[in-house]
Amino acid sequence: MRSINLVAVFSRFSDHWSPKVIGDINDMQIKAVKLRGEFVWHRHEAEDELFLVHRGRLLMRFRDREVWVKEGEFLIVPQGVEHQPVAERECEVILLEPRSTLNTGNVRNERTVEELERLA
């Protein structure tokens, strides 16, 4: 057991929209990801997702509304809800989601990450 320093974790990579595994809890994974720009509209049929903003701010678009998530805040996207993460400037986010969660959910494209890099 050891503590994980998020500043150090985020300093280890610069790519966007490519989650890195930094921990495991039961059948869940804790992931660090840097976001910039718009992601693809998608949904996860069987998984909820938690987005915790470490640095910056995140706009989460839903078909019926938009929610801003600021530093130190988190948002849970329930399974089956279509959403689109957007970051006007680079944003550092911690994700907590089931191990089975594919970053692009029901969509497969150039941003789909099949195998996640493990940083911790």
Backbone torsions as a table, in degrees:
resi	resn	phi	psi	omega
1	MET	NA	137.8	176.9
2	ARG	-156.1	158.1	178.1
3	SER	-81.0	155.6	178.7
4	ILE	-115.4	125.0	178.4
5	ASN	-93.6	115.5	-175.6
6	LEU	-67.4	-34.6	177.3
7	VAL	-60.9	-44.2	178.9
8	ALA	-65.2	-41.4	179.1
9	VAL	-59.1	-51.0	-176.4
10	PHE	-68.5	-20.9	177.8
11	SER	-76.0	-11.7	-175.7
12	ARG	-86.0	-7.2	179.3
13	PHE	-148.7	160.0	-178.0
14	SER	-129.7	-9.3	-178.0
15	ASP	-72.6	157.3	-177.7
16	HIS	-110.3	148.9	175.2
17	TRP	65.1	23.0	179.3
18	SER	-125.9	89.8	-175.6
19	PRO	-59.6	143.8	176.3
20	LYS	-116.9	133.1	179.0
21	VAL	-76.9	126.9	178.8
22	ILE	-121.7	0.2	177.4
23	GLY	-178.9	163.5	179.7
24	ASP	-132.7	137.6	173.8
25	ILE	-133.1	111.0	-177.1
26	ASN	50.6	-121.5	179.5
27	ASP	-96.4	18.2	-179.2
28	MET	-109.1	155.5	173.9
29	GLN	-122.0	145.3	172.1
30	ILE	-103.2	126.1	-174.7
31	LYS	-126.8	145.7	173.2
32	ALA	-108.3	136.3	179.7
33	VAL	-148.5	141.6	173.2
34	LYS	-101.3	134.7	-178.3
35	LEU	-119.8	143.7	172.0
36	ARG	-158.8	128.6	-177.9
37	GLY	90.9	-160.3	-179.1
38	GLU	-101.6	140.9	174.0
39	PHE	-97.6	176.9	179.9
40	VAL	-78.4	144.3	169.9
41	TRP	-65.2	132.6	-179.7
42	HIS	-162.0	174.0	174.8
43	ARG	-146.5	160.7	176.8
44	HIS	-117.0	113.4	-173.2
45	GLU	-64.1	-34.6	-171.8
46	ALA	-122.9	5.6	-174.5
47	GLU	-129.7	136.9	166.8
48	ASP	-85.4	155.1	176.8
49	GLU	-131.2	138.7	173.2
50	LEU	-108.9	126.8	176.4
51	PHE	-111.4	113.8	177.0
52	LEU	-112.6	119.7	-177.3
53	VAL	-83.4	117.7	177.4
54	HIS	-85.2	-45.5	-179.4
55	ARG	-144.5	139.1	179.6
56	GLY	92.3	-155.6	175.4
57	ARG	-148.2	151.7	-173.2
58	LEU	-123.9	133.4	171.3
59	LEU	-101.5	122.5	176.1
60	MET	-106.1	115.8	178.5
61	ARG	-92.0	136.4	171.4
62	PHE	-121.2	165.3	-177.8
63	ARG	-64.6	-25.1	-176.4
64	ASP	-112.1	-2.6	-178.9
65	ARG	-171.3	175.4	174.8
66	GLU	-129.5	145.3	179.5
67	VAL	-130.2	125.6	173.0
68	TRP	-86.8	135.7	176.6
69	VAL	-121.0	117.8	-176.2
70	LYS	-99.0	171.0	178.0
71	GLU	-50.1	134.4	178.3
72	GLY	82.0	1.5	178.5
73	GLU	-111.7	159.1	174.4
74	PHE	-136.4	161.4	179.9
75	LEU	-136.1	136.6	174.9
76	ILE	-106.3	124.4	175.7
77	VAL	-99.7	114.1	-179.1
78	PRO	-68.0	153.5	178.3
79	GLN	-55.5	143.9	177.4
80	GLY	82.5	-5.9	-178.0
81	VAL	-91.8	121.1	179.4
82	GLU	-71.3	135.9	-176.6
83	HIS	-151.0	162.0	177.9
84	GLN	-141.2	108.6	174.8
85	PRO	-72.9	140.5	179.5
86	VAL	-139.0	135.4	175.2
87	ALA	-131.4	112.0	180.0
88	GLU	-62.3	-40.6	174.3
89	ARG	-121.0	166.3	-179.6
90	GLU	-53.8	136.6	-177.1
91	CYS	-133.9	135.7	177.8
92	GLU	-104.3	126.6	-172.7
93	VAL	-130.4	141.4	170.2
94	ILE	-102.0	129.8	177.0
95	LEU	-108.0	140.2	170.4
96	LEU	-125.1	116.1	-175.1
97	GLU	-157.4	160.8	178.4
98	PRO	-58.9	148.8	179.6
99	ARG	-53.0	-31.4	-176.1
100	SER	-76.3	-6.9	-172.9
101	THR	-70.6	122.6	173.9
102	LEU	-90.5	133.7	-172.7
103	ASN	-57.2	-31.6	-180.0
104	THR	-99.6	9.7	175.2
105	GLY	55.5	-120.4	-176.1
106	ASN	-82.3	3.4	-178.8
107	VAL	-113.9	139.6	173.1
108	ARG	-120.8	123.4	179.2
109	ASN	-153.9	-163.8	-176.6
110	GLU	-66.4	-15.1	178.6
111	ARG	-94.8	-2.9	178.4
112	THR	-69.1	129.0	178.3
113	VAL	-110.6	109.1	-176.9
114	GLU	-76.9	-43.5	-179.7
115	GLU	-120.8	122.0	-176.7
116	LEU	-85.8	139.2	173.4
117	GLU	-74.6	141.6	179.2
118	ARG	-106.1	123.6	-180.0
119	LEU	-101.8	-21.5	-178.5
120	ALA	-141.2	NA	NA
